Amino acid sequence: YIAVMEQRQIGIFSANTLLDIDSPAPRGAVLQILLEMNGVLGKIPTGTVYSDVRISTPYAGFIEDATERTIVSGDQGKRTFRPLDPINRAEAAKILLNVMDLLPAK
């Protein structure tokens, strides 16, 4: 599966990243993978959408792009996304369904 992601040039699977495939997947990384698999390149981040997502935060451009597309909305009642926290099954399922509903099939 990793080789397929590398062949499809999914950003976090490129040779110049320090991806640890044996550790839990961060929320931002899963979001980036799903967006890139659907042709979304992410945007230049502003660092103003969430209090814990700055311009330098990994996956920031994808997080802000997905927020703009209403794929994600961050933590309920807060201005946070927790981009580096491990994702749970419910969060992953919600993002996947939103990607499938809101992005054109690739």
N, C-alpha and C positions, 0 to 999 in steps of 0.2 A: 504494500500500500504506500509505503514511503517513496519507493521508486516511481510510482505512478504520479504522486504529488510533485516530485521533482521534475518529471517529464512534462507535466502540465504547468510548470513554472509557478507553482503556488509559493508566494513570498517566504513564508516561514520555513519552508522545506528547502530553501536554496542553500548552496554550499557555504555561504558566508554567515549563516546564523548558528547560534549555539543551542539548537533545539534538543531538549532531552526528552526523547519519546517514551521514557519509562516513568516520567513524573506526571502528576495530574495536569490536565490541559487548562490553561488560563482562559477566563471568559473572553478576553479580547482576542486571543489566538483562534478560538473556535469561530468567533464571529468573522474574523478575517478570512479564514479558510472557506467558510460557506459563501461569503460575498465573492471572493476571487473565483471560486468554482462556478459562479453565475455571472462572471464577466465584469464585476464591479472592481474598479481599481482603487477605490478610496479617494478621499479628497485631502487637500492640504489642511491640516488641522489648525484650529484657532486657539484651542485650549480654553475656551470659554463656555462650553456646553455643560461640562460636569466639573465639580470642584476637585475631583481626584484624577482627571484626565487633562494633562498639560500637553503642550506641543511636542515635548520630548518623550511622552509616554508611549511605550510600544503599542502599536495597533490604533493610535489616536485617530488617524485619518479614516480608518474603517469604522471606528466607534461613532464618530461624528457623522459620517455619511449614513450609517444605518439608523441613527437617531433621526436625521432629516427625512429619511424614507419611512419612518415610523416602524421599522423592524424591531428596534429596541427603544426603551424609554428610561432605562436606569432604575435605580431603587425607588420603590414607591414612597412618596412623601419626602424624598431627599434629592439633592443634586449630585448624586454619586453613581458611579457605574461599577467600581471595583474591578478594573481591567485585568489585574494580575492574580485575582483570587481564582481558585479552582471552580470550574463550572459544574453544576449538578445536572442530573438527568432532566429535571423539569425545565430548567433554564435552557438547556440544549434543545429540548423538544420544542419549546416556545419559539426560539430563534429560528429553528429549522422550518417550522410551519409558517412563520411570518415571511421568511425568505421565499418559500414556495408560493405563498399567496401574493406577495407584493412585487416579485421580480419576474420578468419574462423568462419562460423556460429556455434553457440553453441547450 
